[in-house]
Amino acid sequence: MFETMERIKELILGYLREELSTDEQRELDIWLAEAPRNNELLTEIQNADSLAASFAKLDRLDRVGVWERVKAYSEEQKAVPFQERTDHIGRFRMLRWAAAAVVLAILGTGTWWVVRQQHITQPDQVSTTKAALHDVLPGSTKAVLTLSSGRQVTLDSSMEDTVMTEGAAIVASAKGKLAYNPGTDANLSVTYNTLTTPRGGQYQLTLPDGSRVWLNAGSSITYPTAFVGQERKVSITGEAYFEVSKNVSQPFKVAIKDLEEVEVLGTGFDINAYDDEQTIKTTLLDGSVRVLAGTSPSVGVNTTSDKLSVVLKPGQQAHLAVAVNTNSGSKEQIKVLSGVDIAGVVAWKNGLFAFTDADLPTVMRQLARWYNVEVTYEGNIPKREFNGKIGKTLTLDQVLKVLTKTRVHYTIEEKKLTIRP
């Protein structure tokens, strides 16, 4: 129940600071799902382009005073100290706190609440521990680590911190993170491990060089236990977000089957390469990456000459068609889109589904992966477009109830979701 405005402020601020517990995230998700205007507010304050406009609307407020209130609130909660930083992550965090200042200013005056109160409804009484009879619980933090010996280790949030040895020390955290100690032995033997997330699972990995990888549901990454030689190379399936540690003398490369290779020239990027998608999408958030098409005819390139490649700038997304089979040797198979909704692309790692003009099959593929359900259609597939964000901690039925506002009819029977016209 959201009895006070103060509780909503606490949840939003906690979300912006990435400090919400699972129960708090679910509480926020329910509030977001119950009223479209609630979702609009959170989307607005997450959008960097809207911050200036938001502050402009508050020109009669004491902005210095607002900022001081945010800093005081931070100190009370023992948050990360406010400090001037020039690195990318520091700028991003300061921007999030600027957004938090907007929230405090708007909610603190009561203006937002009064104007939108008529649109907000109280959430239904929903159990956070057990789904309804015809419902499916959301995915969770879980994965399977396959060692070079073939031994498999199940990783999930119920396990205690565990230390393993595989060439170098491996630490599996109870908080859903796997990290490798790079070691100092120059003669360290290099073996390969694979981290796999099932449908309905996500996981975070820190590679031996300190690079971080987030795996979406139904994905995998194969990597060495130590990076030696002239390059650092990993391979993936599904979707992964990378934050790569810089090392000019040892380039970082990501292989996607034999279809594509991404050479990392910067730091933050996302690769979506699910088998059931028609394109491989590489989206750059920060730095620079080079996307190279493979030489397979299945991607429209049938040549023994140099691979086709493009260098992306932040905010750009490369599309490589994998369903095209042509011997034309066309050099237009890699398409580059600019002005991509970056926040929407990586929303999955921040606990959200994000849709921008998405058709029904696109939405259902994402839901199928996260809830581990089979999706079938009765009759023709309804033509619908979806925009907005929905929390991933909601049950499947709760998410679908939001979608029914766009006239989507459905039934859930165990692990089977049926969509009707």
C-alpha positions as CSV (number, residue, x, y, z in Angstrom):
1,M,0.0,0.0,0.0
2,F,1.3,3.5,-0.9
3,E,-0.2,5.5,2.0
4,T,2.2,8.4,1.9
5,M,4.0,10.4,-0.7
6,E,7.1,10.0,1.3
7,R,7.2,6.2,0.6
8,I,7.0,6.8,-3.1
9,K,9.9,9.2,-2.9
10,E,11.9,6.7,-0.9
11,L,11.3,3.9,-3.5
12,I,12.2,6.2,-6.5
13,L,15.3,7.5,-4.9
14,G,16.4,3.9,-3.9
15,Y,15.8,2.8,-7.5
16,L,17.9,5.7,-8.9
17,R,20.7,4.8,-6.5
18,E,20.4,1.1,-7.3
19,E,19.9,0.2,-3.7
20,L,16.4,-1.4,-3.6
21,S,15.9,-4.8,-2.1
22,T,14.0,-7.4,-4.0
23,D,10.8,-6.6,-2.0
24,E,11.2,-2.9,-2.4
25,Q,11.7,-3.3,-6.2
26,R,8.6,-5.4,-6.3
27,E,6.7,-2.7,-4.4
28,L,7.9,-0.1,-6.9
29,D,7.0,-2.3,-9.8
30,I,3.4,-2.8,-8.6
31,W,3.0,0.9,-8.2
32,L,4.4,1.5,-11.7
33,A,2.1,-1.1,-13.2
34,E,-1.0,0.3,-11.5
35,A,-1.0,3.7,-13.2
36,P,0.5,4.7,-16.6
37,R,1.2,8.2,-15.2
38,N,3.4,6.6,-12.5
39,N,5.5,4.9,-15.2
40,E,5.7,8.2,-17.2
41,L,7.2,10.0,-14.2
42,L,10.0,7.4,-13.7
43,T,10.7,7.3,-17.5
44,E,11.0,11.1,-17.5
45,I,13.5,11.3,-14.7
46,Q,15.6,8.5,-16.2
47,N,15.8,10.4,-19.5
48,A,18.8,12.7,-19.6
49,D,17.2,14.8,-22.3
50,S,14.2,15.6,-20.1
51,L,16.2,16.8,-17.1
52,A,16.8,20.3,-18.4
53,A,13.1,20.7,-19.2
54,S,12.2,19.3,-15.8
55,F,14.4,21.9,-14.1
56,A,13.0,24.6,-16.3
57,K,9.5,23.8,-15.0
58,L,10.9,24.3,-11.4
59,D,12.4,27.7,-12.0
60,R,10.5,29.2,-9.0
61,L,12.1,26.6,-6.6
62,D,15.3,27.1,-4.7
63,R,17.4,24.7,-6.7
64,V,20.4,25.1,-4.4
65,G,18.1,24.3,-1.5
66,V,16.8,21.2,-3.3
67,W,20.3,20.0,-4.0
68,E,21.3,20.5,-0.4
69,R,18.2,18.4,0.7
70,V,19.3,15.6,-1.6
71,K,22.9,15.7,-0.2
72,A,21.5,15.7,3.4
73,Y,19.3,12.7,2.5
74,S,22.3,11.0,1.1
75,E,24.3,11.4,4.2
76,E,21.5,10.2,6.4
77,Q,21.3,7.1,4.3
78,K,25.1,6.6,4.3
79,A,25.1,6.9,0.5
80,V,28.1,7.3,-1.7
81,P,29.7,10.7,-0.9
82,F,29.0,13.5,-3.3
83,Q,32.2,14.4,-5.1
84,E,33.3,16.0,-8.3
85,R,34.2,13.3,-10.8
86,T,35.1,13.5,-14.5
87,D,34.9,9.8,-15.5
88,H,32.0,8.4,-17.4
89,I,30.5,6.5,-14.4
90,G,30.9,9.5,-12.2
91,R,29.0,11.8,-14.6
92,F,26.3,9.2,-14.9
93,R,25.8,8.9,-11.2
94,M,25.7,12.7,-10.8
95,L,23.1,12.8,-13.5
96,R,21.0,10.2,-11.6
97,W,21.3,12.4,-8.5
98,A,20.2,15.4,-10.6
99,A,17.1,13.3,-11.5
100,A,16.6,12.5,-7.9
101,A,16.7,16.2,-7.1
102,V,13.9,16.7,-9.6
103,V,11.8,14.0,-7.9
104,L,12.3,15.6,-4.5
105,A,11.5,19.0,-5.8
106,I,8.3,17.9,-7.6
107,L,7.0,15.5,-5.0
108,G,8.1,17.8,-2.2
109,T,5.9,20.6,-3.4
110,G,2.9,18.3,-3.7
111,T,2.2,19.6,-7.2
112,W,2.9,16.3,-9.0
113,W,0.8,14.4,-6.5
114,V,-2.2,16.7,-6.6
115,V,-2.3,16.8,-10.4
116,R,-1.9,13.0,-10.9
117,Q,-3.6,11.7,-7.8
118,Q,-6.8,10.9,-9.7
119,H,-4.9,8.6,-12.0
120,I,-3.3,6.5,-9.2
121,T,-5.0,3.4,-8.0
122,Q,-4.0,1.2,-5.1
123,P,-2.4,-2.1,-6.0
124,D,-4.2,-5.3,-5.5
125,Q,-3.2,-7.5,-2.6
126,V,-0.6,-9.7,-4.3
127,S,1.5,-12.3,-2.6
128,T,5.2,-11.7,-3.1
129,T,6.1,-15.3,-2.4
130,K,3.6,-17.4,-4.3
131,A,2.0,-16.8,-7.7
132,A,-1.7,-17.3,-8.3
133,L,-2.9,-20.7,-9.7
134,H,-2.7,-19.5,-13.3
135,D,0.4,-17.4,-13.1
136,V,4.1,-17.6,-13.4
137,L,6.7,-16.1,-11.0
138,P,9.4,-13.9,-12.5
139,G,13.0,-15.0,-13.2
140,S,15.8,-14.6,-10.7
141,T,19.5,-14.6,-10.3
142,K,20.8,-18.0,-11.4
143,A,23.3,-19.6,-13.8
144,V,25.3,-22.7,-14.4
145,L,29.1,-22.5,-14.5
146,T,30.8,-25.2,-16.6
147,L,34.5,-25.7,-15.8
148,S,37.1,-26.9,-18.2
149,S,36.9,-30.4,-16.6
150,G,33.2,-30.6,-17.5
151,R,32.1,-30.2,-13.9
152,Q,29.0,-28.0,-13.6
153,V,28.3,-25.7,-10.7
154,T,24.8,-24.3,-10.1
155,L,24.8,-20.7,-9.1
156,D,21.8,-18.9,-7.5
157,S,20.9,-16.4,-4.8
158,S,20.4,-19.2,-2.2
159,M,24.0,-20.3,-2.2
160,E,26.6,-19.0,0.2
161,D,29.8,-17.3,-0.9
162,T,32.0,-20.0,-2.5
163,V,35.6,-20.1,-3.6
164,M,36.8,-22.5,-6.3
165,T,40.0,-23.1,-8.1
166,E,40.3,-23.2,-11.9
167,G,43.8,-22.1,-12.8
168,A,43.0,-19.0,-10.7
169,A,40.7,-18.4,-7.8
170,I,37.0,-18.1,-8.6
171,V,34.6,-16.4,-6.2
172,A,30.9,-17.1,-6.5
173,S,29.0,-14.6,-4.5
174,A,25.6,-15.2,-2.8
175,K,24.5,-11.9,-4.4
176,G,24.6,-13.3,-7.9
177,K,28.1,-12.4,-9.0
178,L,31.0,-14.5,-10.2
179,A,34.5,-13.1,-10.2
180,Y,37.9,-14.3,-11.2
181,N,41.2,-13.5,-9.5
182,P,43.7,-12.9,-12.4
183,G,46.6,-14.4,-10.4
184,T,50.2,-13.5,-10.7
185,D,51.9,-16.7,-11.9
186,A,53.4,-16.0,-15.4
187,N,53.1,-19.7,-16.1
188,L,49.5,-19.9,-15.2
189,S,47.7,-22.5,-17.3
190,V,44.8,-21.1,-19.3
191,T,41.5,-23.1,-19.4
192,Y,38.1,-22.1,-20.7
193,N,34.9,-21.8,-18.6
194,T,31.3,-21.2,-19.8
195,L,28.7,-19.3,-17.8
196,T,25.1,-20.0,-18.9
197,T,21.9,-18.5,-17.8
198,P,18.7,-20.5,-18.3
199,R,15.5,-19.0,-19.4
200,G,14.3,-17.2,-16.4
201,G,17.8,-16.3,-15.1
202,Q,20.3,-13.4,-15.1
203,Y,23.8,-13.3,-13.8
204,Q,26.9,-11.0,-13.5
205,L,30.5,-11.9,-14.2
206,T,33.8,-10.2,-13.6
207,L,36.4,-11.5,-16.0
208,P,40.1,-12.0,-15.1
209,D,41.0,-8.6,-16.5
210,G,38.4,-6.8,-14.4
211,S,35.9,-6.4,-17.2
212,R,32.3,-6.9,-16.2
213,V,29.6,-8.8,-18.1
214,W,25.9,-9.0,-17.4
215,L,24.1,-12.0,-19.0
216,N,20.4,-11.8,-19.9
217,A,18.1,-14.8,-19.7
218,G,18.9,-17.7,-22.0
219,S,22.5,-16.6,-22.7
220,S,26.0,-17.8,-22.3
221,I,29.6,-16.6,-22.4
222,T,32.8,-18.7,-22.9
223,Y,36.0,-17.2,-21.7
224,P,39.6,-18.0,-20.6
225,T,40.5,-18.2,-16.9
226,A,43.4,-15.8,-17.7
227,F,44.0,-13.5,-20.6
228,V,47.4,-14.2,-22.2
229,G,48.7,-13.4,-25.7
230,Q,48.0,-10.5,-27.9
231,E,44.2,-10.3,-27.4
232,R,41.4,-10.9,-25.0
233,K,38.7,-12.9,-26.7
234,V,35.3,-14.3,-25.5
235,S,32.3,-15.7,-27.3
236,I,28.6,-15.3,-26.4
237,T,25.1,-16.5,-27.3
238,G,21.9,-14.6,-26.4
239,E,22.4,-11.1,-24.9
240,A,25.1,-9.6,-22.8
241,Y,26.1,-6.1,-21.7
242,F,29.9,-5.4,-21.3
243,E,31.9,-2.9,-19.4
244,V,35.5,-3.6,-20.6
245,S,38.6,-2.7,-18.8
246,K,40.9,-0.7,-21.1
247,N,44.2,-2.4,-22.2
248,V,45.5,-0.9,-25.4
249,S,48.2,-3.6,-25.7
250,Q,45.6,-6.4,-25.5
251,P,42.4,-5.6,-27.5
252,F,39.2,-7.1,-26.3
253,K,37.0,-9.1,-28.8
254,V,33.6,-10.7,-28.7
255,A,32.7,-13.5,-31.1
256,I,29.1,-14.3,-32.0
257,K,29.2,-17.8,-33.5
258,D,30.7,-17.3,-37.0
259,L,28.4,-14.5,-37.9
260,E,29.9,-11.4,-36.2
261,E,32.9,-10.2,-34.2
262,V,33.0,-7.1,-32.1
263,E,36.3,-5.5,-31.4
264,V,36.2,-3.2,-28.4
265,L,37.8,0.2,-28.7
266,G,35.9,1.6,-25.7
267,T,34.0,0.4,-22.7
268,G,30.2,0.0,-22.5
269,F,28.1,-1.8,-25.1
270,D,25.3,-4.4,-25.5
271,I,25.0,-7.3,-27.9
272,N,21.7,-9.0,-28.6
273,A,22.2,-12.2,-30.6
274,Y,19.4,-14.5,-29.7
275,D,18.7,-17.4,-32.1
276,D,15.1,-16.4,-32.4
277,E,15.8,-12.8,-33.5
278,Q,16.3,-11.9,-37.1
279,T,19.2,-9.5,-36.5
280,I,22.2,-9.3,-34.3
281,K,22.1,-5.9,-32.6
282,T,25.2,-4.2,-31.1
283,T,24.5,-1.0,-29.2
284,L,27.3,1.3,-28.0
285,L,26.8,3.3,-24.8
286,D,30.3,4.6,-24.3
287,G,33.6,4.6,-26.1
288,S,33.9,2.9,-29.5
289,V,33.5,-0.5,-31.0
290,R,34.1,-2.0,-34.4
291,V,31.5,-4.5,-35.7
292,L,32.8,-7.0,-38.2
293,A,30.5,-9.3,-40.3
294,G,31.6,-12.9,-40.7
295,T,32.2,-14.4,-44.2
296,S,29.3,-16.8,-44.1
297,P,26.7,-16.5,-46.9
298,S,24.1,-16.7,-44.2
299,V,24.8,-13.0,-43.4
300,G,24.8,-12.0,-47.0
301,V,28.6,-11.9,-47.4
302,N,30.2,-14.4,-49.7
303,T,33.8,-13.3,-50.2
304,T,37.3,-14.2,-49.1
305,S,38.3,-10.6,-49.0
306,D,38.3,-8.3,-45.9
307,K,35.4,-8.6,-43.5
308,L,32.7,-5.9,-43.7
309,S,33.0,-3.6,-40.7
310,V,31.7,-0.4,-39.2
311,V,32.9,1.6,-36.2
312,L,30.1,2.8,-33.9
313,K,29.8,6.0,-32.0
314,P,27.9,6.3,-28.6
315,G,24.2,6.1,-29.2
316,Q,24.5,4.0,-32.4
317,Q,23.3,0.5,-33.0
318,A,24.6,-1.9,-35.7
319,H,22.1,-4.4,-37.2
320,L,23.4,-7.5,-38.9
321,A,20.8,-9.5,-40.7
322,V,21.2,-13.3,-40.0
323,A,18.1,-14.5,-41.9
324,V,19.3,-13.3,-45.3
325,N,21.0,-15.8,-47.6
326,T,22.4,-14.3,-50.7
327,N,25.6,-14.7,-52.8
328,S,25.5,-11.1,-53.8
329,G,28.3,-10.1,-51.5
330,S,26.2,-7.0,-50.6
331,K,28.0,-4.6,-48.3
332,E,24.7,-3.3,-46.9
333,Q,24.0,-6.1,-44.5
334,I,25.4,-4.1,-41.6
335,K,23.0,-1.2,-41.0
336,V,23.7,1.5,-38.5
337,L,21.0,3.3,-36.6
338,S,21.6,6.6,-34.7
339,G,19.8,8.2,-31.8
340,V,18.9,4.8,-30.3
341,D,17.1,4.7,-26.9
342,I,20.1,3.6,-24.9
343,A,18.2,3.3,-21.6
344,G,15.7,1.1,-23.3
345,V,18.3,-1.2,-24.7
346,V,20.0,-1.9,-21.3
347,A,16.8,-1.7,-19.3
348,W,16.8,-5.5,-18.9
349,K,20.0,-5.4,-16.7
350,N,18.3,-2.7,-14.5
351,G,15.2,-4.8,-13.9
352,L,12.9,-3.5,-16.5
353,F,11.2,-4.6,-19.8
354,A,11.4,-1.6,-22.2
355,F,9.4,-1.4,-25.4
356,T,9.6,1.2,-28.1
357,D,7.1,0.6,-31.0
358,A,7.5,-3.1,-30.3
359,D,5.1,-5.5,-32.0
360,L,3.4,-8.4,-30.0
361,P,5.8,-11.2,-31.1
362,T,8.8,-9.0,-30.0
363,V,7.2,-8.5,-26.6
364,M,6.3,-12.1,-26.2
365,R,9.8,-13.3,-27.0
366,Q,11.1,-11.3,-24.1
367,L,8.5,-12.5,-21.7
368,A,9.0,-16.1,-22.8
369,R,12.7,-15.9,-21.9
370,W,12.2,-14.2,-18.5
371,Y,9.3,-16.3,-17.4
372,N,10.4,-19.5,-19.1
373,V,7.1,-20.1,-20.8
374,E,6.0,-21.4,-24.2
375,V,4.0,-18.8,-26.2
376,T,1.3,-19.9,-28.7
377,Y,-1.2,-17.9,-30.7
378,E,-4.8,-18.7,-31.4
379,G,-5.8,-17.4,-34.8
380,N,-4.0,-14.4,-36.4
381,I,-1.4,-12.6,-34.3
382,P,-3.0,-9.3,-33.2
383,K,-1.3,-6.2,-34.6
384,R,-0.3,-4.2,-31.6
385,E,2.5,-1.8,-30.7
386,F,3.8,-1.3,-27.2
387,N,5.7,1.5,-25.6
388,G,6.9,2.0,-22.1
389,K,8.6,0.1,-19.3
390,I,7.4,-2.7,-17.0
391,G,9.2,-4.1,-13.9
392,K,10.7,-7.5,-14.3
393,T,9.9,-8.5,-10.7
394,L,6.2,-8.6,-11.4
395,T,4.5,-12.0,-12.0
396,L,3.6,-12.8,-15.6
397,D,-0.1,-12.2,-15.0
398,Q,0.7,-8.8,-13.5
399,V,2.7,-7.8,-16.6
400,L,0.0,-9.2,-19.0
401,K,-2.7,-7.2,-17.1
402,V,-0.8,-4.0,-18.1
403,L,-0.7,-5.2,-21.7
404,T,-4.4,-6.0,-21.7
405,K,-5.0,-2.2,-21.7
406,T,-4.0,-2.5,-25.4
407,R,-6.6,-5.3,-25.9
408,V,-4.4,-8.3,-25.6
409,H,-6.3,-11.4,-24.4
410,Y,-4.5,-14.4,-22.9
411,T,-4.7,-17.5,-20.8
412,I,-1.9,-19.0,-18.6
413,E,-1.9,-22.8,-18.0
414,E,1.2,-23.9,-16.1
415,K,4.1,-22.9,-18.4
416,K,2.1,-22.2,-21.5
417,L,0.9,-18.7,-22.4
418,T,-1.8,-18.5,-25.1
419,I,-2.5,-15.2,-26.9
420,R,-6.0,-14.7,-28.4
421,P,-7.2,-12.0,-30.8
